[in-house]
Amino acid sequence: DLLSSATDCFRSGKGIVDWLLNVVVVESCDEFTIDKTDKRKDDDLYISIRREEIMALAKVCVTNSLFLHKLASAKAGRKNASNGVAVEFKAHKQYCTMSIR
């Protein structure tokens, strides 16, 4: 089923985002308390993703998971789900979030 596969995808994505949020710490953290083999500061020059980007991806995962849950509930109740679906790029510039109008 497409809905369950997409839900699993966003759930897995959220798990990765949560892991990244534990690894990439904010700039204000004390340098002496950070194990540099385990965590990176957000202002590190060699980091591949910034905390701001991770938070935007978290918003995409959570918003789309909620949308899919509402869509699955509407499908199970056999209701006319909506007048349409809105696709927005406010949370992230490359990945869309979906909502029922």
trRosetta pair geometry for C-beta under 8 A, 3 or more apart (Angstrom, degrees):
i j d omega theta_ij theta_ji phi_ij phi_ji
1 4 4.5 65 78 16 107 107
1 5 6.7 178 86 -11 53 88
2 5 5.8 -60 -146 39 30 111
2 6 6.1 27 159 -17 67 109
3 6 6.0 -58 -145 39 27 108
3 7 6.2 29 155 -20 63 109
3 68 5.8 155 -159 -167 84 100
3 71 6.4 -153 -123 102 123 113
3 72 5.1 141 163 -82 146 100
3 75 7.2 -138 -45 20 162 157
4 7 5.5 -51 -143 37 33 115
4 8 6.3 36 155 -20 64 104
4 72 7.9 87 -65 -104 68 137
5 8 5.7 -53 -149 36 30 112
5 9 6.5 35 150 -23 63 105
6 9 5.4 -50 -150 32 34 117
6 10 6.6 27 155 -12 66 104
6 64 7.7 -103 160 154 107 113
6 68 5.7 -166 102 -109 112 145
7 10 6.1 -57 -148 40 30 104
7 11 6.2 32 152 -20 65 109
7 65 6.4 89 -140 -134 72 75
7 68 4.9 -168 -79 123 89 146
7 69 7.4 100 -115 -63 122 69
7 72 7.5 -1 -56 -38 140 142
8 11 5.5 -55 -144 38 31 114
8 12 6.3 32 156 -19 65 105
9 12 5.9 -56 -150 36 27 109
9 13 6.4 30 151 -19 62 108
10 13 5.3 -49 -144 37 35 117
10 14 6.3 40 154 -22 65 102
10 61 4.9 155 -168 -153 85 73
10 64 5.2 -152 -107 93 147 108
10 65 4.5 -167 120 -69 137 89
10 68 7.0 169 22 9 145 142
11 14 5.8 -51 -149 33 30 112
11 15 6.7 35 149 -21 61 102
11 61 7.9 141 -74 -176 20 110
11 65 6.6 103 -65 -112 68 129
12 15 5.6 -51 -154 31 35 115
12 16 6.7 33 151 -16 65 102
13 16 5.8 -55 -152 36 34 109
13 17 6.3 36 150 -20 67 106
13 57 7.1 -125 168 166 110 104
13 60 7.9 -61 134 96 144 99
13 61 4.6 -159 101 -104 112 123
14 17 5.4 -51 -144 37 35 115
14 18 6.3 40 154 -23 65 102
14 58 6.7 82 -128 -135 75 69
14 61 4.2 168 -70 145 85 144
14 62 6.6 98 -105 -63 126 70
14 65 7.0 -12 -37 -38 139 146
15 18 5.7 -50 -148 33 30 112
15 19 6.6 32 152 -18 62 104
16 19 5.6 -53 -151 35 34 113
16 20 6.4 34 151 -18 66 105
17 20 5.6 -55 -148 38 32 112
17 21 6.4 36 153 -22 65 104
17 54 5.9 147 -151 -172 82 85
17 57 5.3 -164 -102 105 122 107
17 58 4.6 159 162 -82 147 82
17 61 6.0 -151 -2 9 148 151
18 21 5.7 -51 -148 33 31 113
18 22 6.9 31 152 -17 61 103
18 58 7.8 102 -61 -110 60 113
19 22 5.8 -58 -158 34 33 111
19 23 6.6 25 149 -16 66 109
20 23 5.5 -60 -147 39 37 109
20 24 5.9 4 167 7 76 109
20 49 6.8 -26 -163 87 137 135
20 54 4.9 -153 115 -128 126 132
21 24 6.7 -58 -122 53 26 87
21 51 7.4 84 -121 -139 67 88
21 54 5.8 168 -73 143 75 138
21 55 7.8 89 -98 -74 111 69
21 58 7.3 36 -54 -65 130 139
22 39 7.7 -99 143 -104 61 102
23 38 7.4 -132 -127 155 77 58
23 39 5.6 -168 -160 -121 48 61
23 40 6.3 23 152 23 85 87
24 39 7.5 171 -81 -164 17 77
24 40 5.6 -24 -108 73 63 91
24 41 7.8 60 -161 176 62 10
24 42 5.7 79 172 -86 98 73
24 47 6.7 97 -116 -160 111 142
24 49 7.0 -100 -59 91 155 85
24 50 7.4 154 -177 -163 150 27
24 51 5.0 -169 126 -76 121 84
24 54 6.3 164 53 -14 140 154
25 29 4.7 -1 141 -9 129 153
25 34 6.4 -145 42 -108 148 122
25 39 5.3 31 -13 173 116 125
25 40 7.2 170 22 82 78 37
25 41 5.8 -47 72 -107 87 52
25 42 6.8 -118 90 -28 38 83
25 51 7.9 -31 135 -78 6 134
26 29 5.8 125 69 -24 70 94
26 41 7.6 -17 112 -151 20 74
26 42 5.7 -8 -129 -4 34 129
26 51 6.6 -9 -88 -30 64 174
27 41 5.8 77 -110 -180 51 109
27 42 5.3 -79 -50 54 77 103
27 43 4.8 52 -104 -15 111 117
29 33 6.6 -113 172 69 96 110
29 34 5.9 89 125 -57 126 115
29 41 6.5 -152 53 -108 109 96
30 33 4.5 67 78 9 104 108
30 34 7.2 179 90 -16 55 87
31 34 6.0 -61 -152 29 36 111
31 41 7.6 -36 -101 -52 77 139
34 38 8.0 -156 -180 69 67 87
34 39 5.0 -111 -158 81 95 118
34 40 8.0 104 177 -100 134 12
34 41 6.6 -35 -117 -55 175 90
35 38 4.2 32 91 28 112 112
35 39 6.0 90 61 19 68 92
36 39 7.1 -76 -107 65 27 62
36 40 7.4 64 -147 -93 64 59
40 44 4.8 -70 -178 5 104 155
40 47 5.1 149 142 -95 144 115
41 44 5.1 129 65 -39 75 92
41 47 7.9 -128 78 -45 48 141
42 47 7.2 -100 -147 54 30 168
42 50 5.9 67 -164 -154 90 76
42 51 4.5 -47 -110 -7 125 116
42 52 8.0 92 -162 -14 129 78
44 47 4.2 96 78 -30 106 107
47 50 6.8 105 107 -81 124 55
49 53 5.2 -117 -170 80 89 132
49 54 6.0 99 139 -56 118 91
50 53 4.9 97 61 6 77 102
50 54 7.2 -140 101 -5 42 88
51 54 5.4 -53 -148 35 38 115
51 55 6.4 39 154 -21 68 103
52 55 5.8 -53 -150 34 30 111
52 56 6.6 31 150 -19 62 104
53 56 5.6 -52 -150 34 34 113
53 57 6.5 33 152 -16 65 104
54 57 5.8 -55 -151 37 32 110
54 58 6.5 38 148 -24 64 103
55 58 5.4 -48 -149 31 35 117
55 59 6.7 40 151 -21 63 99
56 59 5.7 -49 -154 31 34 113
56 60 6.8 36 148 -18 63 102
56 91 5.6 148 -159 157 75 73
56 92 4.3 122 158 -88 111 87
57 60 5.5 -50 -150 34 38 114
57 61 6.4 37 153 -18 67 104
57 92 6.4 68 -77 -87 50 143
57 95 7.1 62 -116 40 69 148
58 61 5.8 -55 -148 37 32 110
58 62 6.2 24 158 -13 67 110
59 62 6.1 -59 -141 42 28 105
59 63 5.9 24 163 -16 66 114
59 91 4.0 -150 111 -157 128 129
59 92 7.0 169 71 -34 106 94
59 97 7.2 -57 135 -74 89 137
60 63 6.2 -59 -139 41 23 107
60 64 6.0 12 167 -8 62 115
60 91 5.4 171 -64 106 72 133
60 92 5.1 -25 -54 1 126 134
60 95 4.7 30 -136 111 158 124
60 96 7.6 107 -136 86 109 21
60 97 5.7 -134 -124 -75 63 89
61 64 6.4 -66 -144 43 20 102
61 65 6.1 23 158 -22 61 112
62 65 5.7 -56 -146 35 28 113
62 66 6.5 27 157 -16 63 105
63 66 5.9 -58 -153 37 29 109
63 67 6.4 31 150 -20 64 107
63 91 6.4 -164 3 -32 149 161
63 97 4.2 -3 108 -147 143 124
63 98 7.5 151 133 44 98 51
63 99 7.4 -55 177 -66 107 93
64 67 5.3 -48 -144 36 37 116
64 68 6.3 38 156 -19 67 103
64 97 5.9 -131 -56 -135 83 66
64 98 5.8 68 -115 28 80 93
65 68 5.9 -55 -148 37 30 109
65 69 6.4 34 151 -22 63 105
66 69 5.5 -52 -149 34 33 114
66 70 6.5 32 154 -16 66 103
67 70 5.8 -56 -151 37 31 109
67 71 6.2 30 152 -19 65 109
67 97 7.4 156 -26 178 141 75
67 98 4.6 133 167 88 169 93
67 99 5.9 -114 -100 -94 117 42
67 100 6.9 159 -142 -25 87 83
68 71 5.4 -53 -143 39 33 114
68 72 6.2 35 156 -20 66 104
69 72 5.9 -54 -146 36 28 109
69 73 6.4 29 153 -19 63 106
70 73 5.7 -55 -148 37 31 112
70 74 6.3 30 154 -18 65 106
70 100 6.1 -118 119 -8 137 133
71 74 5.8 -54 -147 37 30 110
71 75 6.3 32 152 -20 64 107
71 81 6.2 32 -132 -151 66 143
71 100 7.3 169 -74 -64 81 119
72 75 5.5 -53 -146 37 32 113
72 76 6.3 33 154 -20 65 105
73 76 5.8 -53 -146 35 30 110
73 77 6.3 18 157 -7 64 110
74 77 5.9 -62 -144 46 29 103
74 79 5.0 -87 -156 60 79 102
74 81 3.8 95 138 -111 149 87
74 82 7.5 -19 -150 -27 171 82
74 100 7.9 128 -30 -101 155 157
75 78 7.3 25 -179 -78 32 41
75 81 6.9 0 -58 -73 64 123
81 100 6.5 -114 153 -129 92 132
82 85 6.6 101 84 -65 144 61
82 100 4.1 -143 -85 -163 148 102
82 101 5.7 115 175 52 119 66
83 101 5.1 -73 65 90 96 110
84 100 7.9 151 89 -156 37 55
84 101 4.7 11 66 27 81 130
85 98 5.6 -11 -179 -166 113 105
85 99 7.2 150 -161 76 65 34
85 100 6.3 -44 -107 -103 65 50
85 101 6.9 -148 -92 -7 13 91
86 98 7.0 147 78 -158 52 51
86 99 4.9 -18 59 64 102 88
86 100 7.6 116 14 -159 86 1
86 101 5.3 108 -33 -64 102 94
87 96 4.7 -1 -173 -179 95 143
87 97 7.5 156 -154 76 50 39
87 98 5.7 -20 -99 -101 68 73
88 91 7.4 85 108 1 101 85
88 96 6.3 135 65 -159 35 83
88 97 5.3 -25 64 61 91 89
88 98 7.9 168 20 -87 75 26
88 99 7.1 8 2 9 116 109
89 92 6.8 -83 -161 81 68 53
89 93 6.1 55 170 -136 111 33
89 94 7.8 102 -145 -9 112 9
89 95 7.8 144 -127 78 79 30
89 96 5.6 -57 -78 -103 72 72
89 97 7.8 161 -87 16 27 76
90 97 7.1 -56 46 31 84 122
91 95 7.7 -52 88 86 100 88
91 97 5.2 69 15 -28 128 131
92 95 4.5 8 89 51 138 86
92 96 7.8 -118 66 -63 95 19
92 97 7.7 117 24 -33 91 93
